[in-house]
Amino acid sequence: MEISTREHQFKGRTLAIVNDLTLDEQWYLYQKVRELKEAVKSGGNLDQFRLRNPEFAVYTIFMEDSTRTKESFRNAAEFHGMKVNVFDAKTSSFQKNETITDTIKMLCGYSIGQSIFVIRSKIEGVCRWLEEAIGEYTRSRGYPPASFINAGDGRHEHPSQELLDEFSFLEHKGWDRESIHLALLGDLFHGRTVHSKVDGLRLYGQVDVDLIAPAELALPKMYEERMVAFGFHVRKFASIEEYLAQSKVAKIWYFTRLQLERMGEKVLDKSPQLRKAVTFQREFVGKLPPGTRFFHPLPRDARHPTLPFWLDNTELNGWDQQSQNGYFTRIILLGMFGGLLGGDFRSALATPQELPMRPKVRPSPDSSPIRDAVDFITEVKRSDEAEDSSSTEVGLVPLRSGIIIENLGAGQSVERIWGLMHMVRGILGLGDIGGQGVYRSAERPSGEARGYISVPEVDINGWDRRMLKKLTAMAPGSRLKVMEDGHISTEYCLSVPPRIYNFPDISCKNTACVSHSSNGQHEVPPYFHRAGQQSWAFLCKYCESMHDFWQIWDYKYYEASDFTI
């Protein structure tokens, strides 16, 4: 089939997370999968779904073992007549410490047509980084745009699995989108397919989610909070037995494999109890509502299956059909990203949707980080009659010249405020001259603690917006006062910046992140987005790990145990 040369809705797109497709785009994909399955069932003509372009190349790059995902993508690519390249990471230049960026650049030049890369990796955020880096590379050389599909990255996300899961739920529910009641159970901590559901379930008008897992395997707090922010009704249970003891039981159950080997010795010692809590028993069958279906992304652990094999030939088995749906879903996904499907797409949304706690990813600006600083660094206008009372308010020795940084770490613990002040001095190179301390604010009924730093003889004229941005990123909510001849000459109010990047002193504290130095991807710069307009937290652009603003900075004052990712 000939592909239109006009700009295409999906051609060259990337699927790093579920939200890379809008809800309307996801619904379009599900409708196309439905049409494909009906055509297959009726023996109809499938040419409308086939790309039939031998110059298209699909690379399956799996740095972790896989059967279903890898083979379904390979067969989906062969359905389209694409060139399929099974990339063996174990015998590649990865073993010679080549970065994945260099590898992909080379592969992009080995095909006349478009390249689509299906990547599974323990490193999180790989596809998001490659979308940016390789996008610039292909544009500069006139290559066709490359697409990247995340086939599972660490414990972050598995968006193509979520697409086939959601299609399977819709198929089972008779295409009813008004509501869904779903039980998620098993290893919700490591289960990346579950993490992708936080966004995928937004397709439904009303969402009830029951989380069934012992505390050691519970869904990370960040994902649970986002479910609540989306308006989901969330309940939590420690075991299947506890769940079935109450009356409101879901008809759709989604099991996940336990990955206890990742949890350490203390958890391994409790393996029998943890498995029992989320393994379905024969005596539970009579407590299920009629029409219940079980789903599982597979594989099952044959030694300790949470879905025992005696369930395989029962009406509860929804996972076999679910697995087959992976093939059809990926046929459509490749067809969309290859530019065949999508010409008839129409969005019902006039404006993009705003998602709480997950900002839109923007490419890193080419200019200096000084740019756009005016939005969050505001100079306070002062009248000639204004009193310079700040020094006496906090007990500082008055300065003739220098700077005072007030309101540091407002509302934090005294210990953390002291740590923040040491960090500010160290990273800004302010040394040990001057004074600092913690005071209680008389303006707040709670008398919350705040820190201050005074440094004499600092030449503020030597500071530029970059230095102000660095201070703002370390101490949002603070005030910087410049003293000249014993008076405040200039005062800045420092708000929370929308992004933090281009500083040598920052890093994502998730050791699995593509930007973390331990993973050898040296081209990837740390980059953080504010988690929401009212939030003081930041998300890593690549792996989406949540950081408080002080956690972003590399400073030895803090111990590693202070950080929870």
C-alpha positions, -999 to +999 in steps of 0.1 A: +000+000+000+013+034-009+019+058+020+010+094+018+039+119+018+021+144+039+029+148+076+016+118+094+000+116+128+021+086+140+050+081+116+083+082+134+067+084+169+082+069+200+065+048+227+086+052+258+057+054+282+019+049+278+013+086+278+033+090+246-001+081+230-030+103+240-062+086+252-078+093+218-048+077+200-049+047+223-086+042+215-078+045+178-052+017+182-077-005+200-103+000+173-077-009+146-067-041+165-104-050+168-108-045+130-077-067+123-089-095+146-123-095+129-107-096+095-086-125+105-116-144+120-137-138+089-110-147+064-111-111+050-084-092+031-056-082+054-037-060+028-051-028+044-032-037+075+002-046+058+029-020+052+047-041+025+078-020+024+110-041+025+131-010+031+116-006+066+139-021+093+129-034+127+156-040+152+147-061+183+174-051+209+168-072+240+193-068+268+171-089+290+156-123+282+122-124+266+099-148+247+064-133+242+074-097+237+104-104+214+086-130+193+054-111+189+072-081+177+093-102+153+063-119+139+044-086+137+073-071+117+073-101+093+035-097+088+043-062+074+072-075+052+097-054+071+134-063+074+138-079+109+171-077+126+175-096+158+203-078+176+223-099+200+235-077+228+257-104+242+279-105+212+277-068+203+299-038+209+281-033+242+306-058+255+333-033+244+317-006+264+301+011+234+272+033+244+237+025+231+236+059+215+266+051+193+252+017+185+219+031+173+235+059+153+254+032+133+223+010+128+203+040+115+226+042+086+221+006+076+187+010+061+174+031+032+140+033+049+127+041+084+141+021+113+120+011+143+139-001+174+122-023+199+143-022+231+142-041+264+168-031+290+175-031+327+185+005+322+155+028+327+146+057+304+166+045+274+139+051+248+132+086+260+169+095+257+172+079+223+141+097+210+159+130+217+195+121+208+188+101+176+161+124+166+186+152+163+211+129+146+187+117+119+174+152+112+209+166+108+219+138+083+186+137+063+178+101+075+142+089+079+130+095+115+136+066+138+110+052+162+117+037+196+094+013+214+100+005+250+097-033+255+103-030+292+129-009+310+139-021+345+110-016+369+099+016+351+073+008+324+062-017+297+038+004+275+033-021+247+022-047+272-002-022+287-017-016+253-024-053+248-037-056+283-061-028+279-073-042+246-079-075+264-099-059+291-120-040+266-126-071+246-137-090+277-160-061+288-177-058+254-160-025+247-176-007+277-155+023+286-178+037+313-161+020+342-137-008+352-131-026+385-097-042+385-077-062+411-039-059+407-020-085+427+015-100+431+047-081+429+034-046+425+067-031+435+088-045+406+059-051+382+065-026+354+033-037+336+014-026+367+032+008+367+021+014+331-015+008+342-016+040+362-019+059+330-035+032+308-066+029+330-074+066+324-092+054+293-123+046+315-147+070+330-147+055+365-118+033+378-118+012+409-085-005+417-079-031+444-042-035+452-035-070+466+001-074+479+020-078+512+038-046+523+071-059+510+056-061+474+033-031+476+030-006+447+055+023+451+039+053+467+045+075+437+022+053+415-005+050+441-005+088+446-009+093+409-039+069+408-056+090+435-047+122+417-064+108+386-096+102+406-092+064+409-109+047+439-080+027+454-082+000+481-054-021+495-053-056+508-024-077+522-036-111+507-061-127+484-077-143+515-082-109+531-096-095+498-122-123+494-134-118+530-152-086+519-181-084+494-169-060+467-147-083+445-135-073+411-143-094+380-110-086+363-078-099+381-043-090+369-016-112+384+021-105+382+052-127+387+070-124+420+106-111+416+118-119+452+153-124+440+156-086+437+146-080+472+175-091+494+180-118+521+154-105+545+126-107+520+139-141+506+135-155+541+098-147+540+093-161+505+068-188+515+045-164+533+047-138+505+039-163+478+010-177+498-005-143+502-009-138+464-013-174+451-048-184+441-061-215+459-089-240+449-111-230+479-112-194+466-132-203+434-166-203+451-160-167+464-156-152+429-184-133+411-198-148+379-179-138+348-145-133+365-114-135+343-078-138+353-050-121+333-012-123+336+016-108+314+035-141+317+058-159+321+046-179+352+072-193+375+067-230+371+081-237+405+058-213+424+030-201+400+006-175+415-018-188+389-017-226+394-018-248+363-051-264+373-067-231+363-055-234+327-086-252+314-112-232+334-133-202+323-111-181+345-083-183+319-080-150+302-042-149+299-039-172+268-061-149+247-043-119+262-009-133+251-022-138+215-035-102+215+001-091+219+007-102+183-023-083+169-016-052+190+020-050+179+010-054+142-011-023+145+015-004+166+042-010+139+017+000+112+010+033+129+046+042+136+055+031+101+031+055+086+005+031+071-023+035+097-035+068+111-048+087+081-083+084+094-075+094+129-095+122+144-090+135+179-119+144+200-098+167+222-094+204+213-064+208+236-038+185+251-046+169+284-029+180+315-017+151+336-009+155+373+026+147+385+039+139+350+050+169+330+053+168+292+088+160+280+105+188+262+138+187+244+167+203+262+171+240+251+202+247+230+209+279+248+224+286+282+203+278+313+202+315+319+173+316+295+137+318+309+150+325+344+127+355+348+097+332+354+110+320+387+136+346+398+119+379+406+135+411+417+116+426+446+108+463+441+118+483+472+109+518+481+135+543+495+116+543+528+117+505+532+135+494+564+164+470+562+152+450+591+161+415+579+194+412+598+179+420+632+149+398+626+170+367+623+198+377+647+225+384+621+254+407+626+246+435+601+266+434+569+282+464+552+284+445+520+278+410+509+248+387+506+221+373+529+201+342+519+170+339+540+141+314+543+162+284+534+145+250+537+113+265+552+092+238+569+119+212+568+135+196+599+163+215+616+188+188+606+179+190+570+181+228+570+216+226+583+225+202+556+209+224+530+229+254+541+262+234+540+253+222+505+245+258+493+278+270+506+297+241+491+282+241+456+282+279+452+317+282+465+308+305+494+334+290+517+331+292+555+332+330+560+302+348+575+274+333+596+245+309+593+218+295+616+182+283+620+154+305+633+117+300+640+094+322+619+072+345+639+050+349+608+037+313+609+015+300+638+035+268+637+068+286+641+083+266+613+121+265+611+140+284+584+177+288+577+198+318+568+233+324+555+253+356+555+285+361+535+304+393+536+323+409+507+306+388+480+307+406+446+272+400+433+282+417+401+302+386+393+271+365+395+249+359+364+216+343+360+232+309+360+244+313+396+209+326+406+194+296+388+217+272+407+208+288+440+171+287+431+173+250+422+189+242+455+168+265+477+135+273+462+113+296+483+144+315+497+153+352+493+186+366+483+194+401+496+224+420+483+239+444+508+258+476+499+269+503+524+249+486+551+216+487+531+198+462+509+205+473+473+188+444+455+165+416+467+154+385+447+125+362+455+135+326+443+106+304+433+106+267+422+121+264+387+102+244+361+134+225+351+168+218+364+196+208+339+230+218+326+247+218+360+277+196+367+266+190+403+233+171+397+224+135+390+194+112+391+198+091+423+181+060+406+211+038+398+191+021+371+185+054+352+201+058+318+217+091+330+233+075+361+271+073+357+272+036+368+255+027+335+282+040+312+259+061+290+282+091+292+263+113+267+232+114+287+229+147+308+208+147+340+176+166+334+146+171+358+111+185+354+090+199+381+064+173+391+035+197+391+027+233+393+022+232+430+049+206+437+084+211+451+094+177+438+111+169+405+109+140+381+139+127+361+132+132+325+142+097+315+133+072+343+106+095+360+120+088+395+108+114+420+133+136+437+129+164+463+148+194+452+178+188+475+181+152+464+191+162+429+224+177+440+256+157+445+270+167+478+288+145+503+270+161+533+241+137+527+243+100+531+229+076+505+204+063+530+187+097+530+173+090+495+144+068+487+138+062+450 
